[in-house]
């Protein structure tokens, strides 16, 4: 198995390295790629120093089996043919190909079989907010078809990348020191604030991030499910949270839903409100599961269930999900 990481110096690229370092998968060769700026950087992997190569239109991917890519949509579009032309599979974390009809959009716990129908040798990783939500929705869908979802997301600074995390830290430092905080990566100051705006606004006044949740959920679940989202950036460093309201065709009990969550791979139920036990980003960061709690009946809808969902969006929302897709490909060789 020869693996490449494209965007090795970014937040998700570094998470790819971290997860693979401790993975049981045998890797014959790992190649790292990045921009001209990051080329030449050295990273330690399984006792070996690996130098980042500049991503170019050449034959560097000739012997690669799978490329894990997280270098942005424009880079993915430009280099997709270069990466796949000799038969390598490209697992792409960007938004470039997610809604293409001939490219599967995969969350292994929900639609892993779709990974085996990739005629262009490209498999797309969904948006981070969609991934953690559909893992939970998949458990409910197996009980009764979901008609609609309302979701409010509480998205951490790290969802905007490594430079955004640095800016968030610097904003806090500046405020403590009585200085004016720098604002470049976010629409407004994030420290001590909430910003109900992630990505660009569309003609319907929903943001692109919110519309991703609508379209991606339907594609992943092969469903007519409707999702209405409000996405908010919050002053948390890492791990996204979501408040979710689900309407199903049949009325479900809280006990049925809790049992479905508990029996679903990838979900950890933390739901003891009397003991003040519920998922929080503080404890979810740098971990793999999707955590679910605050499971209740919706007081506005007899066929409604509401719950709270937290996951580390750099791991399950990006790098881990891609590596789980890689595991499917390895198992199917």
C-alpha positions as CSV (number, residue, x, y, z in Angstrom):
1,X,0.0,0.0,0.0
2,X,1.5,3.3,-1.2
3,X,-0.2,6.4,0.2
4,X,0.1,10.1,-0.5
5,X,-1.1,13.0,1.5
6,X,-1.8,16.2,-0.4
7,X,-1.8,19.3,1.8
8,X,0.4,17.6,4.4
9,X,1.2,20.8,6.3
10,X,-2.4,21.9,6.9
11,X,-4.5,21.1,9.9
12,X,-6.2,18.1,8.3
13,X,-3.0,16.9,6.6
14,X,-1.3,16.9,10.0
15,X,-4.2,14.9,11.4
16,X,-3.8,12.4,8.6
17,X,-0.2,11.9,9.7
18,X,-1.2,11.6,13.4
19,X,-3.9,9.0,12.7
20,X,-1.8,6.9,10.3
21,X,1.2,7.0,12.6
22,X,-0.7,4.8,15.1
23,X,-2.8,2.8,12.6
24,X,-2.3,-0.9,12.2
25,X,-2.4,-0.6,8.4
26,X,0.8,-1.6,6.7
27,X,2.2,1.2,4.6
28,X,5.0,0.5,2.1
29,X,5.5,4.1,1.2
30,X,4.1,7.5,2.3
31,X,4.6,10.5,0.1
32,X,3.8,14.0,1.3
33,X,2.8,16.9,-1.0
34,X,2.2,20.6,-0.4
35,X,2.5,24.0,-1.9
36,X,5.7,25.7,-3.1
37,X,5.9,27.4,0.4
38,X,5.7,24.1,2.4
39,X,7.8,22.0,0.0
40,X,11.0,21.0,1.7
41,X,9.4,20.7,5.2
42,X,10.3,17.5,6.9
43,X,7.9,15.4,9.0
44,X,8.7,12.3,11.1
45,X,6.6,9.3,10.4
46,X,7.1,5.8,11.9
47,X,10.8,6.5,12.5
48,X,11.5,8.0,9.1
49,X,11.9,11.6,8.0
50,X,9.7,12.4,5.0
51,X,10.3,15.6,3.0
52,X,7.2,17.4,1.6
53,X,7.3,17.5,-2.2
54,X,5.9,20.4,-4.2
55,X,2.6,19.4,-5.8
56,X,3.2,19.5,-9.6
57,X,1.8,18.1,-12.8
58,X,4.2,15.3,-13.2
59,X,4.4,11.5,-12.6
60,X,4.8,11.6,-8.8
61,X,1.5,9.7,-8.3
62,X,2.4,6.9,-10.7
63,X,2.9,4.2,-8.1
64,X,0.4,5.6,-5.5
65,X,-2.6,3.5,-4.5
66,X,-4.6,6.1,-2.6
67,X,-4.1,9.9,-2.2
68,X,-5.6,11.6,0.9
69,X,-6.2,15.2,-0.2
70,X,-7.0,18.3,1.8
71,X,-5.5,21.2,-0.1
72,X,-8.7,23.2,-1.0
73,X,-11.2,22.9,-3.8
74,X,-9.3,24.8,-6.5
75,X,-6.2,22.6,-5.9
76,X,-8.3,19.4,-6.0
77,X,-9.9,20.5,-9.3
78,X,-6.6,21.4,-10.9
79,X,-4.7,18.2,-9.8
80,X,-7.4,15.5,-9.9
81,X,-6.4,14.2,-13.3
82,X,-2.7,14.3,-12.3
83,X,-3.4,12.3,-9.1
84,X,-5.7,9.7,-10.6
85,X,-4.4,9.2,-14.2
86,X,-2.3,6.1,-13.3
87,X,-5.1,4.5,-11.2
88,X,-4.7,6.0,-7.8
89,X,-7.8,6.7,-5.8
90,X,-8.3,10.2,-4.6
91,X,-10.1,10.7,-1.3
92,X,-10.8,14.4,-1.4
93,X,-11.7,16.5,1.7
94,X,-12.6,19.6,-0.3
95,X,-16.0,20.7,-1.7
96,X,-14.8,20.4,-5.3
97,X,-16.6,17.2,-6.2
98,X,-19.1,16.5,-3.5
99,X,-22.2,17.0,-5.6
100,X,-20.9,15.5,-8.9
101,X,-23.2,12.7,-9.9
102,X,-20.4,10.3,-10.8
103,X,-18.4,10.8,-7.6
104,X,-19.6,9.1,-4.3
105,X,-19.9,11.2,-1.2
106,X,-19.2,8.8,1.6
107,X,-19.6,8.5,5.4
108,X,-18.7,4.8,6.1
109,X,-21.2,4.3,8.9
110,X,-24.0,5.4,6.6
111,X,-23.2,4.6,2.9
112,X,-19.9,2.9,2.8
113,X,-20.9,0.7,-0.1
114,X,-21.0,3.9,-2.3
115,X,-17.2,4.0,-2.2
116,X,-17.0,1.0,-4.5
117,X,-18.8,2.9,-7.3
118,X,-16.2,5.6,-8.1
119,X,-15.7,5.6,-11.9
120,X,-13.4,8.6,-11.8
121,X,-11.4,7.1,-8.9
122,X,-12.4,10.1,-6.8
123,X,-14.3,9.7,-3.5
124,X,-15.5,12.9,-1.8
125,X,-15.4,13.5,2.0
126,X,-18.5,15.4,3.1
127,X,-18.5,18.7,4.9
128,X,-17.6,18.3,8.6
129,X,-21.0,19.4,9.9
130,X,-22.8,17.0,7.6
131,X,-20.6,14.0,8.6
132,X,-21.3,14.1,12.3
133,X,-25.0,14.8,11.8
134,X,-25.6,11.9,9.3
135,X,-23.8,9.4,11.5
136,X,-26.6,10.1,14.1
137,X,-29.3,10.4,11.5
138,X,-28.4,7.1,10.0
139,X,-29.2,5.4,13.3
140,X,-32.7,7.0,13.3
141,X,-33.3,6.3,9.7
142,X,-33.0,2.6,10.3
143,X,-36.0,2.9,12.7
144,X,-38.2,5.1,10.6
145,X,-37.7,7.3,7.5
146,X,-36.7,10.9,8.4
147,X,-38.8,13.5,6.7
148,X,-37.1,16.7,7.9
149,X,-34.3,18.0,10.1
150,X,-33.7,21.3,11.7
151,X,-30.2,21.9,13.0
152,X,-28.3,24.7,14.6
153,X,-24.5,24.2,14.5
154,X,-21.9,25.7,16.9
155,X,-18.7,25.5,15.0
156,X,-15.2,25.9,16.4
157,X,-12.4,28.1,15.2
158,X,-10.5,25.1,13.9
159,X,-13.1,24.6,11.3
160,X,-11.7,27.6,9.4
161,X,-8.1,26.1,9.4
162,X,-4.8,26.4,11.2
163,X,-4.4,30.1,10.6
164,X,-7.9,30.7,12.0
165,X,-7.0,28.8,15.2
166,X,-3.9,31.0,15.5
167,X,-5.9,34.2,15.0
168,X,-8.4,33.1,17.7
169,X,-5.6,32.6,20.2
170,X,-4.1,35.9,19.3
171,X,-7.4,37.7,19.7
172,X,-7.7,36.5,23.3
173,X,-4.1,37.4,24.0
174,X,-4.6,40.9,22.5
175,X,-7.8,41.5,24.6
176,X,-6.1,40.4,27.8
177,X,-3.2,42.8,27.0
178,X,-5.6,45.7,26.2
179,X,-4.8,45.7,22.5
180,X,-7.1,45.7,19.5
181,X,-7.6,42.2,18.3
182,X,-6.7,41.4,14.7
183,X,-9.6,40.2,12.4
184,X,-8.7,38.6,9.1
185,X,-10.0,35.0,9.0
186,X,-13.4,35.7,10.4
187,X,-16.1,38.2,9.5
188,X,-15.8,39.7,13.0
189,X,-13.9,39.2,16.2
190,X,-14.5,35.6,17.4
191,X,-13.1,35.9,20.9
192,X,-16.0,36.5,23.3
193,X,-18.5,36.5,20.4
194,X,-20.7,34.4,18.2
195,X,-20.9,34.8,14.4
196,X,-24.0,33.5,12.7
197,X,-22.2,33.4,9.4
198,X,-20.0,30.6,7.9
199,X,-19.1,30.7,4.2
200,X,-20.8,33.0,1.7
201,X,-24.5,33.9,1.6
202,X,-26.6,32.5,-1.2
203,X,-29.6,34.1,-3.0
204,X,-32.0,32.5,-0.5
205,X,-30.1,34.1,2.5
206,X,-28.8,30.8,3.7
207,X,-25.0,30.4,3.6
208,X,-23.1,28.0,1.4
209,X,-22.3,26.0,4.6
210,X,-26.0,25.7,5.4
211,X,-26.9,24.6,1.9
212,X,-24.1,22.0,2.0
213,X,-26.0,20.3,4.8
214,X,-29.2,20.3,2.8
215,X,-27.8,18.8,-0.4
216,X,-25.1,16.5,1.1
217,X,-27.4,14.9,3.5
218,X,-29.8,13.9,0.7
219,X,-27.0,12.5,-1.4
220,X,-25.3,10.5,1.4
221,X,-28.6,9.0,2.7
222,X,-30.1,8.5,-0.8
223,X,-33.2,10.2,0.6
224,X,-35.7,13.0,0.1
225,X,-34.9,14.3,3.6
226,X,-35.0,18.1,4.0
227,X,-32.5,19.9,6.2
228,X,-32.8,23.5,7.4
229,X,-29.6,24.7,9.1
230,X,-28.3,27.8,10.8
231,X,-24.5,27.6,11.1
232,X,-22.8,29.6,13.8
233,X,-19.0,30.1,14.5
234,X,-18.4,30.0,18.3
235,X,-15.4,30.9,20.5
236,X,-14.3,27.2,20.9
237,X,-10.9,26.1,19.7
238,X,-11.8,22.6,18.4
239,X,-14.8,20.2,18.0
240,X,-18.2,21.2,16.5
241,X,-21.6,20.9,18.3
242,X,-25.1,20.6,16.8
243,X,-28.6,20.9,18.2
244,X,-30.8,18.7,16.0
245,X,-34.5,18.3,15.7
246,X,-35.7,15.3,13.6
247,X,-39.2,14.5,12.3
248,X,-39.8,10.9,11.3
249,X,-42.7,9.2,9.5
250,X,-43.5,7.0,12.5
251,X,-43.5,8.1,16.1
252,X,-40.4,6.9,17.9
253,X,-39.8,6.7,21.6
254,X,-36.7,8.2,23.3
255,X,-35.7,4.7,24.4
256,X,-35.8,3.4,20.8
257,X,-33.6,6.2,19.6
258,X,-31.2,6.0,22.5
259,X,-30.8,2.2,21.8
260,X,-30.3,2.9,18.1
261,X,-27.6,5.4,18.9
262,X,-25.9,3.1,21.4
263,X,-25.8,0.2,18.9
264,X,-24.3,2.3,16.0
265,X,-20.6,2.0,15.4
266,X,-18.9,5.4,15.8
267,X,-21.5,6.9,18.2
268,X,-21.0,7.2,22.0
269,X,-24.1,8.1,24.0
270,X,-23.5,10.5,26.9
271,X,-27.0,11.2,28.2
272,X,-27.4,11.4,31.9
273,X,-28.9,14.9,32.4
274,X,-29.6,14.3,36.1
275,X,-25.8,13.8,36.6
276,X,-24.9,16.7,34.4
277,X,-23.5,14.3,31.8
278,X,-23.8,15.4,28.2
279,X,-21.4,15.9,25.2
280,X,-19.2,19.0,25.2
281,X,-16.5,20.1,22.8
282,X,-14.0,20.4,25.6
283,X,-14.0,16.6,26.0
284,X,-14.6,15.7,22.4
285,X,-11.5,17.3,20.9
286,X,-8.8,15.0,19.5
287,X,-11.1,11.9,19.9
288,X,-12.8,9.8,17.2
289,X,-16.5,9.2,18.1
290,X,-19.6,11.2,17.4
291,X,-21.0,11.9,20.9
292,X,-24.8,12.2,21.3
293,X,-26.9,13.3,24.4
294,X,-29.8,15.4,25.6
295,X,-32.1,13.0,23.8
296,X,-35.7,14.1,24.2
297,X,-39.1,14.2,22.5
298,X,-39.8,17.3,20.5
299,X,-42.5,19.2,22.4
300,X,-43.7,20.7,19.2
301,X,-44.1,17.5,17.2
302,X,-45.3,14.1,18.3
303,X,-43.1,12.5,15.6
304,X,-40.2,14.6,16.6
305,X,-36.9,13.8,18.4
306,X,-34.3,16.3,19.5
307,X,-30.8,15.7,20.6
308,X,-27.3,17.3,21.0
309,X,-24.3,16.1,19.0
310,X,-20.6,16.8,19.3
311,X,-17.6,15.6,17.4
312,X,-14.0,16.7,16.6
313,X,-14.4,18.1,13.1
314,X,-10.7,17.7,12.2
315,X,-10.9,14.0,13.1
316,X,-14.3,12.5,12.3
317,X,-15.3,15.6,10.4
318,X,-12.4,15.3,8.0
319,X,-9.2,13.2,8.5
320,X,-10.7,10.2,10.3
321,X,-13.6,9.9,7.9
322,X,-11.2,9.9,4.9
323,X,-9.0,7.2,6.5
324,X,-12.1,5.1,7.2
325,X,-12.9,5.3,3.5
326,X,-9.3,4.3,2.9
327,X,-9.9,1.3,5.2
328,X,-12.9,0.3,3.0
329,X,-10.7,0.4,-0.1
330,X,-7.9,-1.6,1.5
331,X,-10.4,-4.3,2.7
332,X,-11.8,-4.6,-0.8
333,X,-8.5,-5.0,-2.6
